Amino acid sequence: FEFEDLPNQKVLILVVSTCGLGEFPQNCKATWLKLQSQELPMSWLSGVKFGVFGLGDSTYCQFCYAAASYDVRLGELGGQRLLQRGVGDDRDEDRYYTGWENWLPELWTALGAPQVALQREVPPPCYRIDLSPGEVGSPPVTDEDIVPPGATPLTLLTNRLLTPECIGYDRDIRHYEFQ
């Protein structure tokens, strides 16, 4: 729905990540800027109930900043908070699942919805991979065949592992450089 339709929503649930050092994700920056308008009355969202769940990494000083900002602003505009803001921390043992699995039952209760058992099963893939014979010098598919329209192919210059292999770190964090 469009931004102007926000006051017409009965319930608004936001799941918002924070990028980099407190940056808002690209896909919600425009909405955030519109919410900052001084022309919006403080009762603009008075008929809207809302809940916010933030995703982030607590090692950053602006942990879940975007979610906290949305939570505060929706309340300032008259929205009715359904439940306390939830946070998913990538540093938790189960990453964001720890916070999500605590927050989701509270959300169902606040909405008056039946409790749904949480499932952590990996869904089946929505694609298929077929192996085609080929050699390094003459692959069966060209790069142009697999580049989505509007994308720009880049050449990978550097692919360096940043996490130490010797201590069994559970994440593969890398530094990439492209040309």
Short mmCIF file of the C-alpha atoms (twelve columns), coordinates in Angstrom:
data_MODEL
# 
_entry.id   MODEL 
# 
loop_
_atom_site.group_PDB 
_atom_site.id 
_atom_site.type_symbol 
_atom_site.label_atom_id 
_atom_site.label_alt_id 
_atom_site.label_comp_id 
_atom_site.label_asym_id 
_atom_site.label_seq_id 
_atom_site.Cartn_x 
_atom_site.Cartn_y 
_atom_site.Cartn_z 
_atom_site.pdbx_PDB_model_num 
ATOM 1   C CA . PHE A 1   0.000  0.000   0.000   1 
ATOM 2   C CA . GLU A 2   1.000  3.613   -0.390  1 
ATOM 3   C CA . PHE A 3   2.344  5.833   2.386   1 
ATOM 4   C CA . GLU A 4   -0.841 7.902   2.382   1 
ATOM 5   C CA . ASP A 5   -2.809 4.738   3.246   1 
ATOM 6   C CA . LEU A 6   -0.967 4.187   6.552   1 
ATOM 7   C CA . PRO A 7   -3.712 5.804   8.674   1 
ATOM 8   C CA . ASN A 8   -6.250 3.439   7.076   1 
ATOM 9   C CA . GLN A 9   -4.466 0.308   8.313   1 
ATOM 10  C CA . LYS A 10  -5.810 -1.396  11.418  1 
ATOM 11  C CA . VAL A 11  -2.543 -3.143  12.260  1 
ATOM 12  C CA . LEU A 12  0.986  -2.398  11.111  1 
ATOM 13  C CA . ILE A 13  3.824  -4.843  11.818  1 
ATOM 14  C CA . LEU A 14  7.324  -3.701  10.869  1 
ATOM 15  C CA . VAL A 15  10.407 -5.912  10.724  1 
ATOM 16  C CA . VAL A 16  13.304 -3.531  10.184  1 
ATOM 17  C CA . SER A 17  17.038 -4.095  9.972   1 
ATOM 18  C CA . THR A 18  19.756 -1.548  10.589  1 
ATOM 19  C CA . CYS A 19  22.541 -1.329  8.024   1 
ATOM 20  C CA . GLY A 20  26.120 -0.318  8.683   1 
ATOM 21  C CA . LEU A 21  26.462 2.309   11.380  1 
ATOM 22  C CA . GLY A 22  22.807 3.092   12.020  1 
ATOM 23  C CA . GLU A 23  21.698 3.430   8.407   1 
ATOM 24  C CA . PHE A 24  18.115 2.717   7.391   1 
ATOM 25  C CA . PRO A 25  17.712 0.001   4.746   1 
ATOM 26  C CA . GLN A 26  17.354 1.432   1.251   1 
ATOM 27  C CA . ASN A 27  13.841 0.011   0.837   1 
ATOM 28  C CA . CYS A 28  12.459 1.986   3.801   1 
ATOM 29  C CA . LYS A 29  14.375 5.288   3.637   1 
ATOM 30  C CA . ALA A 30  11.676 7.099   1.655   1 
ATOM 31  C CA . THR A 31  8.972  6.026   4.108   1 
ATOM 32  C CA . TRP A 32  11.111 7.132   7.047   1 
ATOM 33  C CA . LEU A 33  11.685 10.558  5.478   1 
ATOM 34  C CA . LYS A 34  7.935  10.998  4.890   1 
ATOM 35  C CA . LEU A 35  7.217  10.054  8.507   1 
ATOM 36  C CA . GLN A 36  9.521  12.891  9.602   1 
ATOM 37  C CA . SER A 37  7.293  15.534  8.003   1 
ATOM 38  C CA . GLN A 38  6.294  18.241  10.493  1 
ATOM 39  C CA . GLU A 39  3.026  18.550  8.577   1 
ATOM 40  C CA . LEU A 40  1.791  15.188  9.869   1 
ATOM 41  C CA . PRO A 41  -0.557 15.742  12.828  1 
ATOM 42  C CA . MET A 42  0.277  13.937  16.066  1 
ATOM 43  C CA . SER A 43  -3.007 12.041  15.666  1 
ATOM 44  C CA . TRP A 44  -2.235 10.866  12.107  1 
ATOM 45  C CA . LEU A 45  -1.979 7.197   13.138  1 
ATOM 46  C CA . SER A 46  -4.474 7.291   16.008  1 
ATOM 47  C CA . GLY A 47  -6.488 4.390   14.564  1 
ATOM 48  C CA . VAL A 48  -3.451 2.199   13.887  1 
ATOM 49  C CA . LYS A 49  -2.052 -0.490  16.192  1 
ATOM 50  C CA . PHE A 50  1.582  -1.304  15.534  1 
ATOM 51  C CA . GLY A 51  4.450  -3.566  16.484  1 
ATOM 52  C CA . VAL A 52  8.121  -3.312  15.537  1 
ATOM 53  C CA . PHE A 53  10.827 -5.982  15.451  1 
ATOM 54  C CA . GLY A 54  14.410 -4.891  14.815  1 
ATOM 55  C CA . LEU A 55  17.269 -6.862  13.321  1 
ATOM 56  C CA . GLY A 56  20.858 -5.951  14.018  1 
ATOM 57  C CA . ASP A 57  24.213 -6.781  15.534  1 
ATOM 58  C CA . SER A 58  24.794 -5.637  19.113  1 
ATOM 59  C CA . THR A 59  28.501 -5.087  18.521  1 
ATOM 60  C CA . TYR A 60  27.538 -1.919  16.613  1 
ATOM 61  C CA . CYS A 61  26.822 1.199   18.664  1 
ATOM 62  C CA . GLN A 62  23.651 1.928   16.649  1 
ATOM 63  C CA . PHE A 63  22.140 -1.518  17.343  1 
ATOM 64  C CA . CYS A 64  18.578 -1.694  15.945  1 
ATOM 65  C CA . TYR A 65  18.548 2.083   15.487  1 
ATOM 66  C CA . ALA A 66  16.134 2.026   12.533  1 
ATOM 67  C CA . ALA A 67  13.611 -0.150  14.400  1 
ATOM 68  C CA . ALA A 68  13.843 2.013   17.527  1 
ATOM 69  C CA . SER A 69  13.334 5.140   15.409  1 
ATOM 70  C CA . TYR A 70  10.245 3.711   13.702  1 
ATOM 71  C CA . ASP A 71  8.850  2.530   17.042  1 
ATOM 72  C CA . VAL A 72  9.188  5.966   18.619  1 
ATOM 73  C CA . ARG A 73  7.888  7.876   15.598  1 
ATOM 74  C CA . LEU A 74  4.817  5.691   15.073  1 
ATOM 75  C CA . GLY A 75  3.945  6.297   18.732  1 
ATOM 76  C CA . GLU A 76  4.511  10.051  18.367  1 
ATOM 77  C CA . LEU A 77  2.038  10.080  15.480  1 
ATOM 78  C CA . GLY A 78  -0.665 8.547   17.669  1 
ATOM 79  C CA . GLY A 79  -0.192 4.873   16.823  1 
ATOM 80  C CA . GLN A 80  -1.065 2.391   19.567  1 
ATOM 81  C CA . ARG A 81  1.832  0.098   20.427  1 
ATOM 82  C CA . LEU A 82  0.638  -3.530  20.567  1 
ATOM 83  C CA . LEU A 83  3.693  -4.828  22.415  1 
ATOM 84  C CA . GLN A 84  7.233  -3.907  23.345  1 
ATOM 85  C CA . ARG A 85  9.651  -3.651  20.434  1 
ATOM 86  C CA . GLY A 86  11.429 -6.929  19.758  1 
ATOM 87  C CA . VAL A 87  15.054 -7.262  18.757  1 
ATOM 88  C CA . GLY A 88  16.927 -9.950  16.903  1 
ATOM 89  C CA . ASP A 89  20.638 -9.852  17.613  1 
ATOM 90  C CA . ASP A 90  22.996 -11.513 15.163  1 
ATOM 91  C CA . ARG A 91  25.367 -12.075 18.097  1 
ATOM 92  C CA . ASP A 92  22.914 -14.288 20.007  1 
ATOM 93  C CA . GLU A 93  23.676 -17.985 19.936  1 
ATOM 94  C CA . ASP A 94  20.782 -18.593 17.530  1 
ATOM 95  C CA . ARG A 95  21.270 -15.216 15.870  1 
ATOM 96  C CA . TYR A 96  18.028 -13.300 15.381  1 
ATOM 97  C CA . TYR A 97  15.926 -16.419 16.044  1 
ATOM 98  C CA . THR A 98  16.418 -15.992 19.802  1 
ATOM 99  C CA . GLY A 99  14.656 -12.623 19.870  1 
ATOM 100 C CA . TRP A 100 12.140 -13.574 17.184  1 
ATOM 101 C CA . GLU A 101 11.039 -16.741 18.977  1 
ATOM 102 C CA . ASN A 102 10.469 -14.730 22.167  1 
ATOM 103 C CA . TRP A 103 8.640  -11.873 20.431  1 
ATOM 104 C CA . LEU A 104 6.404  -13.804 18.039  1 
ATOM 105 C CA . PRO A 105 4.188  -15.524 20.665  1 
ATOM 106 C CA . GLU A 106 3.711  -12.119 22.318  1 
ATOM 107 C CA . LEU A 107 2.641  -10.707 18.943  1 
ATOM 108 C CA . TRP A 108 0.093  -13.502 18.409  1 
ATOM 109 C CA . THR A 109 -1.311 -12.858 21.885  1 
ATOM 110 C CA . ALA A 110 -1.497 -9.085  21.302  1 
ATOM 111 C CA . LEU A 111 -3.350 -9.709  18.028  1 
ATOM 112 C CA . GLY A 112 -5.684 -12.231 19.630  1 
ATOM 113 C CA . ALA A 113 -4.519 -14.810 17.090  1 
ATOM 114 C CA . PRO A 114 -4.099 -18.513 17.849  1 
ATOM 115 C CA . GLN A 115 -0.591 -19.539 18.799  1 
ATOM 116 C CA . VAL A 116 1.227  -21.109 15.884  1 
ATOM 117 C CA . ALA A 117 3.982  -23.583 16.631  1 
ATOM 118 C CA . LEU A 118 7.338  -22.210 15.557  1 
ATOM 119 C CA . GLN A 119 9.047  -24.266 12.884  1 
ATOM 120 C CA . ARG A 120 12.705 -24.047 12.059  1 
ATOM 121 C CA . GLU A 121 12.659 -26.429 9.139   1 
ATOM 122 C CA . VAL A 122 14.384 -25.334 5.992   1 
ATOM 123 C CA . PRO A 123 11.759 -24.988 3.253   1 
ATOM 124 C CA . PRO A 124 12.290 -26.817 -0.012  1 
ATOM 125 C CA . PRO A 125 14.175 -24.755 -2.607  1 
ATOM 126 C CA . CYS A 126 12.151 -22.738 -5.086  1 
ATOM 127 C CA . TYR A 127 14.659 -23.478 -7.839  1 
ATOM 128 C CA . ARG A 128 16.450 -26.420 -9.389  1 
ATOM 129 C CA . ILE A 129 20.097 -26.795 -10.290 1 
ATOM 130 C CA . ASP A 130 21.024 -28.865 -13.312 1 
ATOM 131 C CA . LEU A 131 24.651 -29.758 -13.889 1 
ATOM 132 C CA . SER A 132 25.763 -29.448 -17.472 1 
ATOM 133 C CA . PRO A 133 29.023 -30.862 -18.769 1 
ATOM 134 C CA . GLY A 134 31.600 -28.275 -19.593 1 
ATOM 135 C CA . GLU A 135 35.153 -27.218 -18.971 1 
ATOM 136 C CA . VAL A 136 36.721 -24.137 -17.443 1 
ATOM 137 C CA . GLY A 137 37.669 -22.757 -20.835 1 
ATOM 138 C CA . SER A 138 34.262 -23.408 -22.388 1 
ATOM 139 C CA . PRO A 139 31.421 -23.459 -19.836 1 
ATOM 140 C CA . PRO A 140 28.028 -24.722 -21.060 1 
ATOM 141 C CA . VAL A 141 26.339 -21.421 -20.074 1 
ATOM 142 C CA . THR A 142 27.691 -17.928 -20.713 1 
ATOM 143 C CA . ASP A 143 27.750 -15.243 -18.038 1 
ATOM 144 C CA . GLU A 144 25.253 -13.230 -20.099 1 
ATOM 145 C CA . ASP A 145 22.758 -16.114 -19.820 1 
ATOM 146 C CA . ILE A 146 22.646 -15.854 -16.024 1 
ATOM 147 C CA . VAL A 147 22.874 -12.076 -15.419 1 
ATOM 148 C CA . PRO A 148 19.456 -10.611 -14.572 1 
ATOM 149 C CA . PRO A 149 18.215 -7.748  -16.757 1 
ATOM 150 C CA . GLY A 150 19.481 -4.399  -15.513 1 
ATOM 151 C CA . ALA A 151 22.350 -5.944  -13.522 1 
ATOM 152 C CA . THR A 152 25.976 -5.066  -14.146 1 
ATOM 153 C CA . PRO A 153 28.446 -7.960  -14.194 1 
ATOM 154 C CA . LEU A 154 31.519 -7.303  -12.056 1 
ATOM 155 C CA . THR A 155 34.918 -8.948  -11.919 1 
ATOM 156 C CA . LEU A 156 35.920 -10.341 -8.535  1 
ATOM 157 C CA . LEU A 157 39.366 -9.021  -7.639  1 
ATOM 158 C CA . THR A 158 39.698 -10.093 -3.993  1 
ATOM 159 C CA . ASN A 159 38.023 -12.833 -1.950  1 
ATOM 160 C CA . ARG A 160 39.710 -12.893 1.460   1 
ATOM 161 C CA . LEU A 161 38.524 -14.844 4.513   1 
ATOM 162 C CA . LEU A 162 38.334 -12.523 7.548   1 
ATOM 163 C CA . THR A 163 37.390 -15.072 10.210  1 
ATOM 164 C CA . PRO A 164 40.185 -17.285 11.518  1 
ATOM 165 C CA . GLU A 165 39.971 -20.873 10.331  1 
ATOM 166 C CA . CYS A 166 42.024 -22.282 13.215  1 
ATOM 167 C CA . ILE A 167 39.488 -21.505 15.978  1 
ATOM 168 C CA . GLY A 168 36.442 -23.005 14.295  1 
ATOM 169 C CA . TYR A 169 34.464 -19.772 14.007  1 
ATOM 170 C CA . ASP A 170 30.907 -20.635 12.956  1 
ATOM 171 C CA . ARG A 171 30.580 -17.923 10.294  1 
ATOM 172 C CA . ASP A 172 32.385 -17.450 7.036   1 
ATOM 173 C CA . ILE A 173 32.943 -13.676 6.868   1 
ATOM 174 C CA . ARG A 174 34.815 -12.434 3.824   1 
ATOM 175 C CA . HIS A 175 36.157 -9.249  2.274   1 
ATOM 176 C CA . TYR A 176 35.344 -8.882  -1.426  1 
ATOM 177 C CA . GLU A 177 36.612 -6.330  -3.915  1 
ATOM 178 C CA . PHE A 178 35.086 -5.948  -7.360  1 
ATOM 179 C CA . GLN A 179 35.945 -4.049  -10.516 1 
# 
